[in-house]
Amino acid sequence: MEPVLSVNNLSISFGKAPATRVVQDVGFELFPGETLALVGESGSGKTLTALSIMGLLPKAATICTGNILLRGKGGDTIPVLTSSAKQLQAIRGKQVAMIFQEAGNALNPVMTCGRQITETILCHQKCGKSTARKKTISLLKEVQLQDPERIYHAYPHELSGGQKQRVMIAMALSCNPSVILADEPTSALDVTVQKGIIELLRELQQKHRISILFISHDLELVKGFANRVLVMYQGRVVEQKAVDELFTKAEHPYTKGLIQCRPPHGLRLRQLPTVADFLNPEQVVADFFHPDNIISDSERKTHITQMMAGKPFAGVKNLVVRFSGSGWRLSRKITAVDDVSFDVYPGEMLGVVGESGSGKTSLSRAFLRLIEPEKGSIFIGNREITSLNGRQLRANRKFAQIVFQDPYAALNPLKTIGQTLMEPLVIHESKLSNAERKARAIHYLQLVGLRPDYFDRYPHALSGGQRQRIAIARALILAPEFLILDEPVSSLDVSVQAQIINLLTTLRAQMGFTSIFISHDLNLVRSIADRIIVMKEGRIVEIAEADTLFSKPSSDYTKQLIQALPGYPGNTNSHVS
């Protein structure tokens, strides 16, 4: 078969001479009906490669070498890189379409979803508004959206993340393209929604014979979806294989690291492997599955028994959090946390999992009274938190800290890392001199694996993983007794996730803090938590020891979450031949 897309020796640079090449000599072919996965960490050049195929590179980018050939529906060859702006506009949507990573940002917030799709149809197809509307409704049905008439008239902010992503898929399909570029289409979604989107793409691909270039940082996810995989590292393709062969006969150290850095199903490791462990040619890669690195069942049971023999360190009882509605719903109360009670034991890391909207974040913020609960009681140590006034509550911040989900939003962009780390010391340990504060800030920088010279840098100069380390250092610099981690790795690459999990495991052993780890990734929580709470619609549906929850889940909802995990035994996302 002739390829529908050919990328040859593509190189992209930024800046003036000497320019920095961010994509170097990338080449591949995509065939009719095939799913080709482009895998690598942030900064590897995946998205820039996809944007160049669409002719959407930023103005600062320069194509140094290469060509991109797209085979049109009439069999003609379209040279993308030498096409005019008018020619590219005709290609986009009709020949090749793109599903962007963040549907909330990609959709126009001031246009209804239906209008955005009909606009695409009217731009590329000769039909009237009535025909375009009918086709849009049909597409919304095809992507399995309930009540397509409502979705047609809804604005993006009125839809959930999964619904918005389905609208994006409908828009991509609207002009019957031969090629779809799916750029991390499920990275921000819950595992059950992620599974639904993958299954939907597979069904639509088989129905319409579409070729898909699927971009992801997660090899485990593409394992059940792609035919072939290209692995990108530092702008280059370092490995290209059929998906089954890649997982059994990976050659490049970077590929091996990506495969190994996800927490394994059914095993609990003391330290997770990271990509860096495989990339250092002078370092002998440790056997991470050696018995010394595996926590045995008997060791786990002994630890849990001893931990729960004592008095609880923190907890909530009959906690209720409600919010007022917005707009015309002002009189309506929305219940985010509904009569929740549980205890956290000294030194425990308690996992809290559930889909978006289950009440996890509201629970975490109410625990520290960053939002006020409507009912219930909260205690941390020997302190009753719900009865504290403003000054007492501020003093309590020294003993209880939180690491937020988005480190970039949590760090002040106008302050250096040093100023950010010293600020809690200025507030809570005013007797320290400036030199003592700086010394402690540098100590905590090193404790989270960063060099002292990061002290004078600003957040924008750091990677996502580095910013999250700073957020952890800021939370720990006061040596808190209690720490809440709200989705601390959800926005990070899988290899960086492994680094942060290892860091938290080490710091927990050194400092002995009690903590709550919140995530929608059950397998990730299992790798670090002692017990796990499963939440749905503001309520606790199950609480159990982590391994027991996986082996013998008592609720159907927990079973559904486990079965949706990519690569988990029994997951129906099997490999497409």
C-alpha positions in Angstrom: 0.0 0.0 0.0 1.0 3.6 -0.6 1.4 5.6 2.6 -1.2 8.4 3.2 1.5 10.4 5.0 5.3 10.5 4.6 7.6 12.6 6.8 11.2 12.7 5.5 14.3 14.0 7.3 12.3 16.7 9.2 14.4 19.1 11.2 12.9 22.1 13.1 14.8 24.8 15.0 14.1 27.8 17.1 16.0 31.1 17.5 18.6 32.8 15.4 22.0 31.3 14.4 23.2 29.2 16.0 19.7 28.0 16.2 18.6 25.2 18.6 17.3 22.2 16.7 14.3 20.7 18.6 13.4 18.1 15.9 16.2 16.4 14.1 16.0 14.2 11.0 12.6 12.7 11.9 11.1 10.3 9.2 8.2 7.9 9.1 5.3 6.7 7.0 1.7 6.2 8.0 -0.4 3.7 6.0 -4.2 3.5 5.4 -6.1 2.3 8.4 -3.0 2.2 10.6 -2.4 3.6 14.1 1.1 4.8 14.5 2.1 5.9 18.0 4.6 8.7 18.5 5.9 8.3 22.1 8.2 10.4 24.2 8.5 12.8 27.1 7.7 16.5 27.1 10.2 18.3 24.9 11.0 15.3 22.7 9.5 17.0 19.7 6.2 15.0 19.3 3.8 17.9 19.2 6.0 20.0 16.9 6.2 17.1 14.4 2.4 16.9 14.4 2.0 20.7 14.1 4.3 20.8 11.1 2.1 18.2 9.4 -0.8 20.6 9.9 1.2 23.7 8.8 0.6 25.1 12.3 4.1 25.7 13.6 4.7 28.9 15.6 6.3 31.8 13.8 9.5 31.4 15.8 10.0 27.9 14.4 12.0 27.3 11.2 11.9 24.2 9.0 15.6 23.4 8.4 15.4 20.3 6.3 12.9 17.7 5.1 9.5 17.4 3.4 6.1 16.2 4.3 3.9 14.5 1.7 0.2 13.9 2.1 -1.7 11.7 -0.3 -5.0 13.4 -1.2 -8.3 11.5 -1.6 -7.9 11.7 -5.4 -4.5 10.0 -5.2 -2.5 13.3 -5.8 0.5 14.1 -3.6 0.4 17.3 -1.5 3.7 18.8 -0.4 2.7 20.3 2.9 5.8 22.3 3.7 5.7 24.2 0.3 2.0 24.7 0.2 0.6 28.3 0.5 -1.6 29.4 3.4 -4.7 29.1 1.2 -3.7 25.5 0.2 -3.1 24.6 3.8 -6.5 25.9 4.8 -8.1 23.6 2.2 -6.1 20.6 3.5 -6.9 21.1 7.2 -10.0 19.3 8.2 -10.6 17.8 4.8 -7.4 15.8 4.3 -5.9 15.8 7.8 -7.5 16.8 11.1 -6.1 17.2 14.6 -7.5 16.3 18.1 -5.6 18.7 20.4 -4.4 17.7 23.9 -6.6 20.1 25.9 -10.1 20.3 24.4 -11.0 23.0 26.9 -8.4 25.3 25.4 -8.9 24.2 21.7 -12.7 24.9 21.7 -13.9 28.5 21.3 -15.5 29.4 24.7 -17.9 32.0 23.2 -19.4 29.7 20.5 -21.7 26.7 21.0 -20.2 23.3 20.3 -22.7 22.7 17.5 -21.8 26.0 15.8 -18.1 25.2 15.9 -18.6 21.9 14.1 -21.0 23.3 11.5 -18.6 26.1 10.8 -15.9 23.4 9.9 -18.4 21.6 7.6 -19.5 24.8 5.8 -15.9 25.8 5.3 -14.9 22.5 3.5 -18.1 21.1 2.0 -20.7 22.5 -0.4 -23.9 22.3 1.6 -26.4 24.6 3.3 -26.7 25.4 7.0 -29.6 23.0 7.5 -27.6 20.1 6.0 -24.5 21.0 8.1 -26.6 21.1 11.2 -28.1 17.6 10.5 -24.6 16.3 9.9 -23.4 17.8 13.2 -26.2 16.2 15.2 -25.4 12.9 13.4 -21.7 13.2 14.3 -22.5 14.0 18.0 -24.5 10.7 18.0 -21.7 8.9 16.4 -19.2 9.9 19.1 -21.7 8.5 21.6 -22.7 11.8 23.3 -26.0 11.5 25.2 -28.7 14.1 24.2 -26.9 15.4 21.1 -29.4 18.3 20.7 -28.4 19.6 24.1 -24.7 19.2 23.3 -25.3 21.1 20.0 -26.5 24.2 21.9 -24.1 23.9 24.8 -21.0 26.0 25.4 -17.7 24.2 26.2 -17.8 25.2 29.8 -21.1 23.4 30.3 -19.5 20.0 29.4 -17.2 17.6 31.2 -13.7 16.9 30.0 -14.7 13.6 28.4 -17.7 15.3 26.6 -15.4 18.1 25.3 -13.0 15.6 24.0 -15.8 13.8 22.1 -16.9 17.1 20.6 -13.3 17.5 19.4 -13.3 14.1 17.8 -16.7 14.9 16.1 -15.1 18.0 14.7 -12.1 16.1 13.5 -14.4 13.6 11.7 -16.7 16.3 10.2 -15.1 16.5 6.8 -14.1 12.8 6.4 -10.3 13.2 6.7 -7.9 10.4 5.7 -5.5 11.2 8.6 -6.2 12.2 12.2 -3.4 13.5 14.4 -4.4 12.8 18.1 -2.1 14.8 20.4 -2.3 13.3 23.9 -6.2 13.1 23.6 -6.6 11.4 26.9 -3.8 12.7 29.1 -6.1 14.9 31.3 -8.9 12.4 31.6 -9.9 9.8 34.2 -9.0 6.2 33.5 -12.6 5.2 32.7 -13.1 8.2 30.4 -9.7 7.5 28.9 -10.7 4.0 28.1 -14.0 5.1 26.5 -12.1 7.6 24.3 -9.6 5.0 23.1 -12.4 2.5 22.4 -14.3 5.2 20.5 -11.3 6.1 18.3 -10.8 2.5 17.5 -14.4 2.0 16.5 -14.4 5.1 14.3 -11.1 4.2 12.7 -12.4 0.8 11.7 -15.7 2.3 10.4 -14.1 5.1 8.4 -10.8 3.5 7.5 -8.9 6.4 9.1 -5.2 6.5 9.7 -4.2 7.8 13.1 -1.0 9.3 14.4 -1.4 8.9 18.1 0.9 11.0 20.3 1.5 10.1 23.9 4.1 10.0 26.7 2.7 6.7 28.0 3.8 3.5 26.3 1.4 1.4 28.4 -1.5 3.3 27.0 -0.5 2.9 23.3 0.2 -0.8 23.9 -3.4 -1.7 23.5 -4.2 0.7 20.6 -1.3 1.2 18.1 0.1 -1.1 15.4 3.6 0.5 15.3 5.4 2.7 17.8 8.0 5.4 17.1 10.0 6.5 20.3 11.3 10.0 20.3 14.1 11.3 22.5 15.6 14.8 22.4 14.1 15.5 19.0 15.1 12.3 17.3 13.5 8.9 16.6 15.5 6.5 18.6 13.5 3.4 18.0 10.7 2.2 15.6 9.0 -1.2 15.9 5.7 -3.1 15.8 4.0 -2.6 19.2 4.4 -6.2 20.4 8.0 -6.4 19.3 8.8 -3.1 21.1 7.7 -4.4 24.4 9.5 -7.7 24.1 12.7 -6.6 22.2 13.3 -2.9 23.0 16.8 -2.0 22.1 17.4 1.7 23.0 18.0 2.4 26.8 15.4 5.3 26.6 12.7 2.9 25.4 13.6 0.4 28.1 13.3 3.1 30.7 9.9 4.3 29.5 8.6 0.7 29.6 10.0 0.1 33.1 9.2 3.3 34.9 5.4 2.7 35.3 4.5 0.9 38.6 4.2 -2.8 37.8 0.8 -4.4 38.2 0.7 -6.8 41.2 4.1 -5.8 42.7 5.1 -3.1 45.1 8.6 -1.9 44.7 10.7 0.1 47.3 12.1 2.2 44.5 10.6 2.6 40.9 13.0 2.5 38.0 13.4 5.9 36.1 14.5 6.7 32.6 17.7 8.2 34.1 18.6 4.8 35.5 18.8 3.4 31.9 20.4 6.4 30.1 23.7 6.6 32.1 26.2 4.4 30.1 28.6 4.2 33.0 26.0 3.0 35.4 24.9 -0.7 35.7 21.1 -0.8 35.7 19.9 -2.2 38.9 17.6 -5.2 39.0 14.5 -3.5 40.1 12.7 -6.7 40.4 15.3 -8.3 42.7 13.6 -9.6 45.9 15.4 -7.0 48.0 13.5 -4.2 46.1 10.1 -6.0 46.4 7.9 -5.5 49.4 6.5 -8.9 50.3 2.9 -9.6 51.4 3.9 -10.5 54.9 5.9 -7.3 55.3 2.9 -5.3 54.1 0.6 -7.0 56.6 2.9 -6.6 59.5 3.4 -2.9 58.6 -0.4 -2.2 58.3 -1.2 -4.1 61.6 1.5 -2.2 63.6 0.4 1.1 62.0 -3.3 0.7 62.9 -2.6 -0.6 66.4 -2.1 3.0 67.6 -4.4 6.0 68.0 -5.4 7.8 64.7 -3.3 10.9 64.0 -5.8 12.8 61.8 -9.3 12.3 60.5 -12.7 13.7 59.7 -16.1 12.8 60.9 -19.4 13.4 59.1 -17.8 16.0 56.9 -20.1 17.9 54.5 -18.9 20.4 51.9 -21.5 22.3 49.8 -21.1 25.1 47.2 -23.7 27.6 45.9 -24.7 27.2 42.3 -23.8 29.8 39.7 -25.9 32.0 37.5 -29.6 31.1 37.6 -28.7 28.2 39.9 -27.6 30.5 42.8 -30.3 29.1 45.1 -29.2 25.5 44.4 -26.6 23.9 46.7 -24.1 21.5 45.1 -22.8 18.8 47.5 -19.1 18.1 46.9 -18.4 16.0 50.0 -21.3 14.1 51.5 -21.1 12.9 55.1 -17.5 11.5 54.9 -15.7 10.0 57.9 -12.3 8.3 58.1 -9.1 8.2 60.1 -5.4 8.5 59.1 -2.9 6.7 61.3 0.6 8.0 62.4 3.1 7.7 59.5 0.4 6.4 57.1 0.1 7.5 53.5 -3.6 7.2 52.8 -4.6 7.2 49.1 -7.8 8.8 47.9 -8.9 8.0 44.4 -12.0 8.7 42.2 -13.0 10.3 39.0 -13.1 14.1 38.4 -16.0 15.5 40.4 -15.9 12.8 43.1 -15.0 15.3 45.8 -11.3 14.5 46.3 -10.0 18.0 46.0 -12.8 19.5 48.0 -12.1 17.0 50.7 -8.4 17.9 50.8 -9.0 21.6 51.0 -11.7 21.3 53.6 -9.3 19.1 55.7 -7.0 22.2 56.0 -9.9 24.6 56.0 -8.8 26.3 52.7 -12.5 26.0 52.1 -15.0 25.9 54.9 -17.0 22.7 55.5 -20.7 23.1 56.2 -20.8 20.3 58.8 -18.5 17.8 60.5 -15.3 17.8 62.5 -11.6 17.7 61.6 -8.7 16.8 63.8 -4.9 16.7 63.1 -2.7 15.6 65.9 -4.2 16.8 69.1 -5.8 19.8 67.4 -9.5 20.2 66.6 -9.3 22.1 63.3 -12.9 23.1 62.9 -12.9 25.2 66.0 -9.8 27.3 65.2 -10.1 31.0 64.6 -8.1 32.9 62.0 -4.9 33.4 64.0 -4.9 29.9 65.3 -5.6 28.5 61.9 -2.7 30.4 60.4 -0.4 29.0 63.2 -1.7 25.5 62.3 -0.3 25.9 58.7 3.1 25.1 60.2 2.0 21.6 61.1 -0.2 20.8 58.1 0.8 21.6 54.5 -0.5 20.8 51.0 1.1 20.2 47.6 -1.2 21.4 44.8 -1.9 19.7 41.5 -0.5 22.3 39.2 2.9 23.5 40.4 3.1 26.3 37.9 -0.1 27.9 39.2 1.0 27.2 42.8 4.3 29.1 42.5 4.5 32.9 42.3 6.0 33.7 38.9 7.5 37.0 40.2 9.5 35.4 43.0 12.7 33.4 42.7 12.8 29.9 44.0 14.8 31.1 47.0 12.2 33.7 47.9 9.4 31.1 47.5 11.1 28.7 49.9 12.0 31.3 52.5 8.6 32.9 52.7 7.1 30.2 55.0 10.1 30.6 57.3 9.6 34.4 57.4 6.0 33.8 58.5 6.4 30.9 60.9 10.0 31.1 62.1 10.6 34.8 62.3 13.5 34.4 64.8 15.7 32.9 62.1 18.2 35.2 60.4 18.2 35.7 56.6 21.4 33.6 56.3 19.8 30.8 58.3 16.7 30.9 56.1 18.8 30.7 53.0 20.8 27.8 54.4 17.6 25.9 55.1 16.2 26.7 51.7 19.3 25.3 50.0 19.2 22.2 52.2 15.6 21.5 51.1 16.6 22.1 47.5 19.2 19.4 47.8 16.8 17.2 49.7 14.4 17.1 46.7 17.2 16.5 44.3 18.0 20.0 43.0 21.2 21.9 42.9 21.8 25.0 45.1 22.0 27.3 42.0 18.2 26.8 41.5 17.9 29.2 44.5 18.1 32.3 42.2 16.0 30.9 39.3 12.3 31.7 38.5 9.6 29.1 38.0 9.3 29.6 34.3 12.9 28.5 33.9 12.1 25.1 35.4 10.6 21.9 33.9 7.3 20.6 35.3 9.0 17.9 37.4 11.4 20.5 38.8 8.6 22.9 39.7 6.8 20.0 41.5 10.0 19.3 43.5 10.0 23.0 44.5 6.4 22.7 45.6 7.2 19.7 47.7 10.3 21.4 49.2 8.1 24.5 50.1 5.6 22.2 51.8 8.2 20.3 53.8 10.5 23.2 54.8 8.5 23.8 58.0 8.8 20.0 58.8 5.0 19.5 58.9 3.5 16.6 60.7 0.7 16.2 58.1 1.0 16.6 54.3 -1.8 16.5 51.7 -0.6 15.7 48.1 -3.4 16.7 45.6 -2.7 15.0 42.3 1.0 15.9 42.6 2.1 14.0 39.4 -1.0 14.0 37.2 0.5 16.6 34.8 3.9 15.0 34.5 5.5 12.5 32.2 5.5 8.9 33.4 9.3 8.9 34.0 9.0 12.1 36.0 6.1 10.6 37.9 8.4 7.7 39.0 11.1 10.2 40.2 8.5 12.1 42.3 7.1 8.9 43.8 10.6 7.7 44.7 11.3 11.1 46.2 8.1 11.1 48.4 8.9 7.5 49.5 12.4 8.6 50.6 11.3 11.8 52.3 8.5 10.0 54.1 11.0 7.5 55.5 13.4 10.3 56.6 10.8 12.7 58.0 8.0 10.4 59.2 5.2 12.7 58.2 1.6 11.4 57.9 0.0 12.1 54.5 -2.9 11.8 52.1 -2.1 11.1 48.5 -4.9 12.1 46.1 -5.1 10.8 42.5 -7.3 9.4 39.8 -4.7 6.8 38.9 -5.4 3.8 41.0 -2.2 1.9 40.0 0.0 4.9 40.9 -1.7 5.3 44.3 -1.2 1.6 45.0 2.6 1.9 44.5 2.9 4.3 47.4 -0.2 4.2 49.7 -0.9 2.0 52.7 -4.7 2.1 52.4 -6.9 3.5 49.7 -10.3 5.3 49.9 -12.4 5.2 46.7 -14.8 8.2 46.3 -17.7 8.6 44.0 -20.1 11.6 43.9 -18.8 12.9 47.2 -19.2 9.7 49.2 -16.8 6.9 50.2 -17.8 3.7 48.4 -14.9 1.6 49.7 -11.8 1.8 52.0 -9.3 -1.0 52.2 -5.6 -1.9 52.4 -4.1 -1.1 49.0 -3.3 -4.6 47.8 -6.5 -6.0 49.2 -8.5 -3.4 47.3 -7.0 -4.5 44.0 -7.2 -8.3 44.7 -10.7 -8.2 46.3 -12.6 -5.0 45.4 -16.0 -5.0 47.2 -17.8 -2.4 45.0 -18.6 -2.5 41.3 -17.3 1.1 40.9 -13.9 0.1 42.2 -13.9 -2.9 39.8 -14.7 -0.6 37.0 -11.8 1.8 37.8 -9.3 -1.2 38.1 -10.5 -2.7 34.8 -10.0 0.6 33.0 -6.3 0.8 33.9 -4.1 0.7 30.7 -2.2 -2.6 30.6 -4.1 -4.1 33.6 -4.9 -7.9 33.2 -8.4 -8.2 31.9 -8.5 -4.8 30.4 -10.4 -5.1 27.1 -8.1 -2.6 25.4 -6.2 -5.4 23.7 -3.8 -5.0 20.9 -5.2 -4.1 17.5 -3.7 -6.4 14.8 
